[in-house]
Amino acid sequence: MLASLYAAAASARRSYYQGRGRQRRLERPVISVGNLCVGGTGKTPTVAHVARTLLELGERPAILSRGYARRSVPDGVVVVADGRRICADLDRSGDEPLMLARDVEGARVLVSPDRYLAGRLAELHLGATVHVLDDGFQHLVLARGTDLLIVSTEDLADARTLPAGRLREPLSAASFAHAVLVPSGTDEQARTVAASLGVKSAFRLVRIPGEPRRLDVLGASAPARKATAVLAAAGVARPGRFFEELRAAGWDVKGTVSFADHHRYSRADVADLVEKARSAGALAIVTTEKDLVRMLPFRPMPLPIMWVPLEVRLEPASAFREWLGGRLAAERARGRKLPA
């Protein structure tokens, strides 16, 4: 019963905002990256990939985020990165925006509950030519010309909405996307998922664990060795997947510690991790890049800190680049009035 009521409310909300004249419009094109289900689906690395693709196309992208789980929430807009340098700390930016600012050189990164206001600031003062909404599929207040929706086969297997299932909206909402991004092994599987949802375009989302890194004595990034005995720690939506990927990649994992997504580490947490690592016979702590930005305030640490950058790639790469460039060109030519 509750799930049915939730689904009906979500559908009514989408219908309301997509009614004539109810959405706010920015001057520059808007691309949304989002999903239907709660939990980690790779949205943030996908946003980074889309922003890098836009930079390659000659654009000046602004990433607009709500800055979930920030410790300090000032009025207005926080400019995390202005396209040249990082301008805000973890407390004011939030972990994911700060990670995006570190990872996507040249992108503007702005945080605000009012993403229209953030977008106008990016257009007027930072020279943004296009916007990317991080976790934007349900952010219906702001109009967008391109909706990219991450959908896995797991999402299709359980079509229940919250609180009974993991979906934020009914699966029927996927038909409003312009392309689905499917974690799958083949283009055919991605097309099958898209067809089942009534979406014309599909691309494969490929997860790519990067080369491991560590903080050196000065806090700079240096190469790390997988052969080091480590304690793995993660405060992300699906820590188990991170631990499995480490073991599959050949890491010597002596133990694991999980925290809630966006967990804000304290000095006591760090001391506890060091103690557990030493008790397990680990010589270092390995974590995710998102966790790393939340541990940085406590450096230098008694044990080396390593992390594994996670990137995604959208395949076929050339087809996605051409498709995205075509969307932008059409939106600019038609005044954002694009066919679905």
N, C-alpha and C positions, 0 to 999 in steps of 0.2 A: 504493500500500500504506500509506504513512504517513498519507495523508489519511483512509483508511478506518479506521485505528486511532484517529486523533484523533477522528473523528466518533463512533465507538463509545464512546470514553471520555467524550466530552462528553454523550452520551445517557445513559450509565450514571450519571454524576454528577448529572444532572438528576433521574433516577428515584430515586436514593438520597435526595437532599435533600427531594424532594416526597413521600417516604414518610411515613407517619403519625408525627407527633411529632418529626420531625427538624429542623424549622425553628423559629427563635426568633420570638416574636411581641411586638410593641410594643403599648402600650395604645391608641395613636391609629392611625387608618388610614394605610396606606402606599401610595404611588403610585410605581411604577417607570417611568423613562424609559430606554430602551436600544435596542440594535440587534443585528443578527446578524453584521455584517461589521466588520472592522477598518477604521480610517481615519475621516476626518471625515465625519459624516453630519448634523451640526447638532444633536447631543444637548444641548450646553450652552445654546444659545439656546432650544431647546425646553423645557428645564428652567426657564429664566427665564420663558418664556411661561406654562407651567403654574403656576408659583408666583404670577405676577401674577393669573392667573385665580382662583386660590384666595384671594388677598387680596381680589379683587372680590366673592367669595362670602362674605366675612366671616370667613375662616379665618386662622389664624396659622401659616403653613407653615414647616417646618424642612427645609432642603436638606441632605441627608447625602451626603458625598463621601468617597472614599478619599484624595483629595489626591495624585494621581499626580505623580511627579517633584518632590516637595518636597525642598528642600535640608536642612531640619531636620525630623526626625521624632521628636518627644518621645513619651513614653509617654502613653497615655490619649487624650483628645479635645482638639482645638484648636477653640475657638470663634472663627470668622473674623468673624462678625457676630452680634450678640445681638438683632436686631430694631430697634435704635436707632442703633447705630454700628458701625464696623469695628474689630475688636479684635486683629487679627493682621496681620503683614507677609507679604510674598511668600514668604520662606524657609519660614515655618511653615505657610502656607496652601496654596501651590501656585497656579499661574496661573488655572485655571478657577474654583476656589472664590472667589478674590479678585475675579475679574471678576464673578461672580454677586453677591457682596456689594456691589460698586459699582453694579450694574445694577438690583437688585431691592430697592428701599427697603422696609423693613418685614419682610423675610424673615430668619429665622435661618439661618445657614450654619455647618455643623460638619464637621470633617474628622477621620477616624479609620479605620484598617483595620477596626476593630470598629464597624460601623454600628449594631448593636443598642445598644451602650454610648452612642454618640453620640445615638441617638434617645431613650434613657431620660433622658439629661442634658437634652435639649431639652424633653421632657415635664415633668420635675420642677422644672427651674430657669428655663426660658425661656418657659414657657407655650405650647408648641407644641400645636396641635390636629390637625395632619396632617403627614405626612412625604413628601418627594419624594426618591427615590433617583436620584442622577445616575449614569448608566451602570450601571443596576441589573439588566438582564435576566439576566445570568449570576451575579449576587450571590444565590445560592440559599439561603444560610444564614439570611437574613431573609425571613419570610413577608410577602406583600403582597396587598392586596385588588384592586389595579388595575395591570395591566401594559400600558404603552404601548410599542409596538415600531415603530421607524422602519425601513421597508423600501422600497427603491427598485426600479425595474424592472431596474437593473444587478445587484442582488442575485439576482434570479430568473434572470438570463441565465447566471450562472456559479454552479452549485450545489455547487462543490467547497469543502470545508473546508480549513483550514490543515493542512499547509504548502503544499499545491498551489494552493489558492484563497484567498479573503479571508473566508470564513465562519468564525465562532467556533463555531457549532453547525450541525447539519444544518437544512435549511429546515423540516423537520417540527417543529422546536421552536417555530416561529412560532405553531402552533395553541394554545400555552399563553397567548398574549397575549389581552387583552380588547379591544384595538383596535389597528389598524395605522395609522401616520401615513406617508402616501405623498407624496413630492415629485412632484406631477403637476399637469397643467393643468386637469383636470376631475374632478368627483365620480365620474363613471362609471369613469374609469381607476382611481381609488382603490378603488372597490368591487370592480373586477375583480381587483386585486392581493389584496385581502382574501379574496375568494372562493377564489382559487387556493391560499391558505394555510390555509383552513378557519377564518377569523376572521370573526365576524359584523359587527363595527363597523369603519368606516374613516373617516378624515378626511384632507383634503389638507394637506400641510405646505408653506407658501408662504414662501420666503426674501424678506426685505425689507431691502435695504441702507439703512441710515439716513443722515441728513444728515451729511456729513463734519465732523469736529471737529479742532481743533488745540490744543496746549498754548500758553498765552500766557506772557509773561515771568515770571509768578508761579506758573506750573504749573496754572492753572485752565483749564477747557474753554471754547473759543471757536469760533464758526463758521469753517469753512475754505472755500476756493475751489477748485473742480475745475480751473480754468484754470491753476493753478500747475504748472510743470514739476516732476515728482517722480521720485524713485527709489522703486520699490515693493519692500518687504521683508516676508517672511512666514515664520514658523516654525510652520506648522500642517500638518495631515495632507495637505491638498490645496492647496498654494500656487498651483498653476496656475489653479485655479478663481477664486481671489481676484484674480489678475492679469487674467484674462479679464473678470471683472465690472467691474474698474476701467476697462478700455479700452472696454467696452460702455457704460459710464456717461459716457464722454466725457473721462476723465482724460488729461492729457498725460504719459504714462509714458515716461520717457527710458531706463529700464533696470529690471531686476528682479534680486533676490537671494533665494534660497531657503535655508532652514535646516530641520533636522529638527523634527518636532512637539515642542512643549514645550522648544525650545532655550533654554538659559539664557544670555542675552546677557552679555558681558563688556565692560569698558571698551575693550578692543582691537577687539571686534566693532563697537562703536558708532563708534570712530574710523575703521575700515575702511569702514563704510557712508557716513560723511560724505565720505571721500575719493572713493569710487565715485560718489556723487551729484554732487559738484563736477566730476569728470572727465566725467560724462555730460551736464553742463549743467543738472542739476536744482537747483531752489532750495529743495526740501524733501524730506523722507522721509515716505512714506505707508505705513501698516501696518495690521494687524488690531487689534481691541481686545484680543484675547488676547495679542498680541505687545506691545502698549502697556504692559500691567501689568508685563512683564518688562524694559521699557526705563526705567520711571520712576525706578529708583534712580540713573540716570546723568544726570538733568536737573540744571542746564540744559545743553542740547546746542548745538553750534555752528550747527546748522541747525534750522529748525522741524520739529516732529514732528506729523504728521496721522494720523488713523485714521478708519476707516469702521465705525461700529457695525453689527452684523448682528442683526436680529431675525427671528423667524419668527412666523407666524400660522397657527393651525389652523382650517380652513374646512370646513363652514359654522360660523362662530364661535358663533352662538347655539345651534346644535345641540351643539357640543362642550361648551359651558358647561353646558347642560342635562343632557347625558349624564354629565359628570363630577360634577355636583352630585347626580345620581341615584345614581351609584355610591357616593358617600360616605354618603348617607342610608341606602341599603340595607345598607351594611357596618355602620354603627352600629346599625341596627335588628336585624340578624341576627347580631351578634357576629362579623363578618368572614367568615361562611360564605356566600359569594356563589356563584351559578352561574357557570360558565365563559362 
